[in-house]
Amino acid sequence: MKEYIEERAVAIANYIIENNATVRQTAKRFGISKSTVHKDVAERLTHINPSLAKQARIVLDINKSERHIRGGMATKEKYLHQKSV
């Protein structure tokens, strides 16, 4: 694996852990796709730094379990703004 990919995978994991970031936030921050974020954390990082991969996976799993709540809140905000206009 190329060195810059390994460095990116570690940087992504650190960003996710430090900022409690979602996959979308991370992808936007690093200018890569969501699938690349998943691949870096789920596959590449487990070979580079398994403990860091596990910590990042915990944050991503929590975010995934809460995403339906965030989606509902976003929809609620959208319709609140439409009523006020």
DSSP file (Angstrom, degrees, kcal/mol; ACC not computed):
  #  RESIDUE AA STRUCTURE BP1 BP2  ACC     N-H-->O    O-->H-N    N-H-->O    O-->H-N    TCO  KAPPA ALPHA  PHI   PSI    X-CA   Y-CA   Z-CA
    1    1 A M              0   0    0      0, 0.0     2,-0.1     0, 0.0     5,-0.0   0.000 360.0 360.0 360.0 141.5    0.0    0.0    0.0
    2    2 A K    >>  -     0   0    0      1,-0.1     4,-1.7     4,-0.0     3,-0.5  -0.359 360.0-123.0 -70.8 148.9    1.3    3.5   -0.8
    3    3 A E  H 3> S+     0   0    0      1,-0.2     4,-2.5     2,-0.2     5,-0.2   0.865 108.3  56.0 -62.5 -39.8    2.5    5.6    2.0
    4    4 A Y  H 3> S+     0   0    0      1,-0.2     4,-2.1     2,-0.2    -1,-0.2   0.828 106.2  52.3 -66.3 -29.2    0.1    8.5    1.4
    5    5 A I  H <> S+     0   0    0     -3,-0.5     4,-2.4     2,-0.2    -1,-0.2   0.910 109.6  48.7 -70.4 -41.6   -2.9    6.2    1.6
    6    6 A E  H  X S+     0   0    0     -4,-1.7     4,-2.0     2,-0.2    -2,-0.2   0.922 112.5  48.3 -61.7 -44.1   -1.7    4.8    4.9
    7    7 A E  H  X S+     0   0    0     -4,-2.5     4,-2.5     1,-0.2    -2,-0.2   0.900 111.5  50.2 -63.5 -40.7   -1.2    8.4    6.2
    8    8 A R  H  X S+     0   0    0     -4,-2.1     4,-2.9     2,-0.2    -2,-0.2   0.905 108.3  52.8 -63.9 -41.8   -4.7    9.4    5.0
    9    9 A A  H  X S+     0   0    0     -4,-2.4     4,-2.1     1,-0.2    -1,-0.2   0.903 112.0  45.0 -61.8 -41.8   -6.3    6.4    6.7
   10   10 A V  H  X S+     0   0    0     -4,-2.0     4,-2.5     2,-0.2    -1,-0.2   0.909 113.5  50.0 -68.1 -42.3   -4.7    7.3   10.0
   11   11 A A  H  X S+     0   0    0     -4,-2.5     4,-2.4     2,-0.2    -2,-0.2   0.901 110.4  50.7 -63.1 -40.8   -5.6   11.0    9.6
   12   12 A I  H  X S+     0   0    0     -4,-2.9     4,-2.6     2,-0.2    -2,-0.2   0.936 110.9  48.3 -62.2 -46.9   -9.2   10.1    8.7
   13   13 A A  H  X S+     0   0    0     -4,-2.1     4,-2.4     1,-0.2     5,-0.2   0.920 111.9  48.9 -61.6 -44.4   -9.5    7.9   11.8
   14   14 A N  H  X S+     0   0    0     -4,-2.5     4,-2.8     1,-0.2     5,-0.2   0.902 111.4  50.2 -62.3 -40.5   -8.0   10.6   14.1
   15   15 A Y  H  X S+     0   0    0     -4,-2.4     4,-2.3     2,-0.2     6,-0.4   0.920 111.0  48.8 -63.2 -44.3  -10.5   13.2   12.6
   16   16 A I  H  X>S+     0   0    0     -4,-2.6     5,-1.0     1,-0.2     4,-1.0   0.924 115.8  43.4 -61.7 -45.0  -13.4   10.9   13.2
   17   17 A I  H  <5S+     0   0    0     -4,-2.4     3,-0.3    -5,-0.2    -2,-0.2   0.938 117.0  44.4 -68.4 -47.6  -12.4   10.2   16.8
   18   18 A E  H  <5S+     0   0    0     -4,-2.8    -2,-0.2     1,-0.2    -1,-0.2   0.853 125.8  30.8 -67.4 -36.1  -11.5   13.7   17.7
   19   19 A N  H  <5S-     0   0    0     -4,-2.3    -1,-0.2    -5,-0.2    -2,-0.2   0.385  97.4-126.2-106.2   2.9  -14.6   15.4   16.1
   20   20 A N  T  <5 -     0   0    0     -4,-1.0    -3,-0.2    -3,-0.3    -4,-0.2   0.911  52.6-179.0  51.1  43.2  -17.1   12.6   16.5
   21   21 A A      < -     0   0    0     -5,-1.0    -1,-0.2    -6,-0.4    42,-0.1  -0.371  26.1-128.5 -83.0 151.0  -17.5   13.1   12.8
   22   22 A T     >  -     0   0    0     -3,-0.1     4,-2.3    -2,-0.1     5,-0.2  -0.393  31.9-104.4 -84.9 170.5  -19.9   11.3   10.4
   23   23 A V  H  > S+     0   0    0      1,-0.2     4,-2.8     2,-0.2     5,-0.2   0.912 122.4  50.7 -62.3 -42.8  -18.7    9.6    7.2
   24   24 A R  H  > S+     0   0    0      2,-0.2     4,-2.4     1,-0.2    -1,-0.2   0.917 110.7  47.9 -63.2 -43.4  -20.2   12.5    5.2
   25   25 A Q  H  > S+     0   0    0      1,-0.2     4,-2.3     2,-0.2    -1,-0.2   0.914 114.0  47.6 -62.6 -42.2  -18.5   15.1    7.3
   26   26 A T  H  X S+     0   0    0     -4,-2.3     4,-2.2     2,-0.2    -2,-0.2   0.918 111.1  50.0 -65.8 -44.3  -15.2   13.3    7.0
   27   27 A A  H  X>S+     0   0    0     -4,-2.8     5,-1.9     1,-0.2     4,-1.2   0.913 112.7  47.3 -61.6 -42.4  -15.5   12.8    3.3
   28   28 A K  H  <5S+     0   0    0     -4,-2.4     3,-0.3    -5,-0.2    -1,-0.2   0.912 111.3  51.2 -64.8 -42.5  -16.2   16.5    2.8
   29   29 A R  H  <5S+     0   0    0     -4,-2.3    -2,-0.2     1,-0.2    -1,-0.2   0.870 118.7  36.1 -63.2 -39.3  -13.3   17.5    5.0
   30   30 A F  H  <5S-     0   0    0     -4,-2.2    -1,-0.2    -5,-0.1    -2,-0.2   0.504 106.9-121.8 -95.9  -5.1  -10.8   15.3    3.1
   31   31 A G  T  <5S+     0   0    0     -4,-1.2     2,-0.2    -3,-0.3    -3,-0.2   0.860  72.9 114.4  68.8  35.9  -12.3   15.8   -0.3
   32   32 A I      < -     0   0    0     -5,-1.9    -1,-0.3    -6,-0.2    -2,-0.1  -0.767  69.4 -87.5-128.2 174.5  -12.8   12.1   -0.9
   33   33 A S     >  -     0   0    0     -2,-0.2     4,-1.7     1,-0.1     5,-0.1  -0.381  31.7-116.1 -82.7 162.7  -15.9    9.9   -1.4
   34   34 A K  H  > S+     0   0    0      1,-0.2     4,-2.3     2,-0.2     5,-0.2   0.873 116.8  55.7 -63.2 -36.9  -17.9    8.3    1.4
   35   35 A S  H  > S+     0   0    0      1,-0.2     4,-2.5     2,-0.2    -1,-0.2   0.849 104.5  52.9 -66.9 -32.5  -16.9    4.8    0.1
   36   36 A T  H  > S+     0   0    0      2,-0.2     4,-2.7     1,-0.2    -1,-0.2   0.891 107.5  51.8 -68.2 -39.0  -13.2    5.8    0.4
   37   37 A V  H  X S+     0   0    0     -4,-1.7     4,-2.4     2,-0.2     5,-0.3   0.948 112.2  46.5 -60.0 -48.1  -13.7    6.8    4.0
   38   38 A H  H  X S+     0   0    0     -4,-2.3     4,-3.3     1,-0.2     5,-0.5   0.930 113.4  48.1 -59.6 -46.6  -15.4    3.4    4.7
   39   39 A K  H  X>S+     0   0    0     -4,-2.5     5,-2.1     1,-0.2     4,-1.9   0.908 111.9  49.9 -63.4 -42.0  -12.6    1.5    2.9
   40   40 A D  I  <>S+     0   0    0     -4,-2.7     5,-2.5     3,-0.2    -1,-0.2   0.924 120.1  35.6 -61.7 -44.5   -9.9    3.4    4.7
   41   41 A V  I  <5S+     0   0    0     -4,-2.4    -2,-0.2    -5,-0.2     5,-0.2   0.922 124.4  38.6 -78.0 -44.5  -11.4    2.8    8.1
   42   42 A A  I  <5S+     0   0    0     -4,-3.3    -3,-0.2    -5,-0.3    -2,-0.2   0.874 133.1  11.7 -78.7 -37.8  -12.8   -0.7    7.7
   43   43 A E  I  X5S+     0   0    0     -4,-1.9     4,-0.7    -5,-0.5    -3,-0.2   0.867 127.2  39.7-107.4 -57.3  -10.1   -2.4    5.6
   44   44 A R  I >><S+     0   0    0     -5,-2.1     4,-1.3     1,-0.2     3,-1.0   0.911 113.8  51.0 -68.0 -43.4   -6.9   -0.4    5.3
   45   45 A L  H 3><S+     0   0    0     -5,-2.5     4,-3.1    -6,-0.3     8,-0.3   0.800  98.9  65.6 -68.9 -28.0   -6.6    0.8    8.8
   46   46 A T  H 34 S+     0   0    0      1,-0.2    -1,-0.3     2,-0.2    -2,-0.2   0.808 107.7  42.3 -64.2 -27.0   -7.2   -2.6   10.3
   47   47 A H  H << S+     0   0    0     -3,-1.0    -1,-0.2    -4,-0.7    -2,-0.2   0.773 120.9  41.3 -84.8 -29.2   -3.8   -3.6    8.8
   48   48 A I  H  < S-     0   0    0     -4,-1.3    -2,-0.2     1,-0.2    -3,-0.2   0.936 138.0  -5.0 -84.1 -51.8   -2.0   -0.4    9.7
   49   49 A N     X  -     0   0    0     -4,-3.1     4,-2.2    -5,-0.1     3,-0.3  -0.710  60.6-174.7-149.2  88.3   -3.3    0.3   13.3
   50   50 A P  H  > S+     0   0    0      0, 0.0     4,-2.0     0, 0.0     5,-0.1   0.840  85.4  52.2 -58.9 -37.3   -6.0   -2.1   14.6
   51   51 A S  H  > S+     0   0    0      2,-0.2     4,-1.9     1,-0.2     5,-0.1   0.899 111.0  47.1 -69.0 -38.3   -6.6   -0.3   17.8
   52   52 A L  H  > S+     0   0    0     -3,-0.3     4,-2.4     2,-0.2    -1,-0.2   0.889 110.8  53.1 -67.1 -39.0   -7.1    3.0   16.0
   53   53 A A  H  X S+     0   0    0     -4,-2.2     4,-2.3    -8,-0.3    -2,-0.2   0.892 107.8  51.2 -61.9 -39.8   -9.5    1.3   13.6
   54   54 A K  H  X S+     0   0    0     -4,-2.0     4,-1.8     2,-0.2    -1,-0.2   0.907 109.7  49.0 -65.8 -42.5  -11.5   -0.1   16.5
   55   55 A Q  H  X S+     0   0    0     -4,-1.9     4,-1.6     2,-0.2    -2,-0.2   0.922 113.2  46.9 -63.3 -44.6  -11.9    3.3   18.1
   56   56 A A  H  X S+     0   0    0     -4,-2.4     4,-2.4     1,-0.2    -2,-0.2   0.886 109.4  54.7 -64.7 -38.9  -13.0    4.9   14.8
   57   57 A R  H  X S+     0   0    0     -4,-2.3     4,-2.5     1,-0.2    -1,-0.2   0.867 104.3  54.8 -63.3 -37.2  -15.4    2.0   14.1
   58   58 A I  H  X S+     0   0    0     -4,-1.8     4,-2.1     2,-0.2    -1,-0.2   0.934 110.0  45.9 -61.3 -46.7  -17.0    2.7   17.5
   59   59 A V  H  X S+     0   0    0     -4,-1.6     4,-2.5     1,-0.2    -2,-0.2   0.923 113.8  48.7 -62.5 -45.1  -17.7    6.3   16.7
   60   60 A L  H  X S+     0   0    0     -4,-2.4     4,-2.3     1,-0.2    -1,-0.2   0.872 109.9  51.9 -65.2 -36.4  -19.0    5.4   13.2
   61   61 A D  H  X S+     0   0    0     -4,-2.5     4,-2.1     2,-0.2    -1,-0.2   0.895 110.0  48.8 -66.7 -39.5  -21.3    2.7   14.6
   62   62 A I  H  X S+     0   0    0     -4,-2.1     4,-1.2     2,-0.2    -2,-0.2   0.937 112.2  48.7 -63.1 -46.6  -22.8    5.2   17.1
   63   63 A N  H  X S+     0   0    0     -4,-2.5     4,-0.6     1,-0.2     3,-0.3   0.887 110.5  51.7 -60.5 -39.3  -23.3    7.8   14.3
   64   64 A K  H >< S+     0   0    0     -4,-2.3     3,-0.7     1,-0.2     4,-0.4   0.893 107.8  51.1 -66.0 -38.8  -25.0    5.1   12.2
   65   65 A S  H 3< S+     0   0    0     -4,-2.1    -1,-0.2     1,-0.2    -2,-0.2   0.735 115.0  44.0 -71.1 -20.3  -27.3    4.1   15.0
   66   66 A E  H >X S+     0   0    0     -4,-1.2     4,-1.9    -3,-0.3     3,-0.8   0.450  84.8  95.8-100.0  -2.2  -28.3    7.8   15.4
   67   67 A R  H <X S+     0   0    0     -3,-0.7     4,-2.5    -4,-0.6     5,-0.2   0.824  78.8  57.0 -65.2 -31.8  -28.7    8.8   11.8
   68   68 A H  H 3> S+     0   0    0     -4,-0.4     4,-1.7     2,-0.2    -1,-0.3   0.840 107.8  49.7 -67.2 -30.0  -32.5    8.2   11.7
   69   69 A I  H <> S+     0   0    0     -3,-0.8     4,-2.2     2,-0.2    -2,-0.2   0.924 110.8  48.3 -71.2 -45.2  -32.8   10.7   14.5
   70   70 A R  H  X S+     0   0    0     -4,-1.9     4,-2.4     1,-0.2    -2,-0.2   0.902 110.6  52.2 -61.1 -41.0  -30.6   13.3   12.7
   71   71 A G  H  X S+     0   0    0     -4,-2.5     4,-2.1     1,-0.2    -1,-0.2   0.900 109.2  49.3 -62.7 -41.4  -32.6   12.8    9.5
   72   72 A G  H  X S+     0   0    0     -4,-1.7     4,-2.2     2,-0.2    -1,-0.2   0.888 110.9  49.6 -64.7 -39.5  -35.9   13.4   11.3
   73   73 A M  H  X S+     0   0    0     -4,-2.2     4,-2.4     2,-0.2    -2,-0.2   0.892 110.0  51.1 -66.9 -39.2  -34.6   16.5   13.0
   74   74 A A  H  X S+     0   0    0     -4,-2.4     4,-2.2     2,-0.2    -2,-0.2   0.903 110.8  48.5 -64.7 -41.1  -33.3   17.8    9.6
   75   75 A T  H  X S+     0   0    0     -4,-2.1     4,-2.2     2,-0.2     5,-0.2   0.909 110.3  51.7 -64.8 -42.0  -36.8   17.2    8.0
   76   76 A K  H  X S+     0   0    0     -4,-2.2     4,-2.0     1,-0.2    -2,-0.2   0.925 110.6  48.2 -60.1 -46.0  -38.5   19.0   10.9
   77   77 A E  H  X S+     0   0    0     -4,-2.4     4,-2.2     1,-0.2    -1,-0.2   0.899 108.7  55.2 -60.8 -41.3  -36.2   22.0   10.5
   78   78 A K  H  X S+     0   0    0     -4,-2.2     4,-1.6     1,-0.2    -2,-0.2   0.929 111.6  42.1 -59.0 -47.2  -36.9   22.1    6.8
   79   79 A Y  H  X S+     0   0    0     -4,-2.2     4,-1.6     1,-0.2    -1,-0.2   0.786 109.9  57.3 -76.1 -26.3  -40.6   22.2    7.2
   80   80 A L  H  X S+     0   0    0     -4,-2.0     4,-1.4    -5,-0.2    -1,-0.2   0.903 109.2  46.8 -65.3 -41.1  -40.4   24.7   10.1
   81   81 A H  H  X S+     0   0    0     -4,-2.2     4,-0.8     1,-0.2    -2,-0.2   0.854 109.1  54.3 -70.0 -34.6  -38.5   27.1    7.8
   82   82 A Q  H  < S+     0   0    0     -4,-1.6     3,-0.3     1,-0.2    -1,-0.2   0.868 107.2  51.1 -67.4 -35.5  -41.0   26.5    4.9
   83   83 A K  H  < S+     0   0    0     -4,-1.6    -1,-0.2     1,-0.2    -2,-0.2   0.868 108.6  51.4 -67.9 -37.2  -44.0   27.5    7.2
   84   84 A S  H  <        0   0    0     -4,-1.4    -1,-0.2     1,-0.2    -2,-0.2   0.657 360.0 360.0 -76.8 -15.4  -42.3   30.7    8.3
   85   85 A V     <        0   0    0     -4,-0.8    -1,-0.2    -3,-0.3    -2,-0.2   0.464 360.0 360.0 -82.2 360.0  -41.6   31.9    4.7
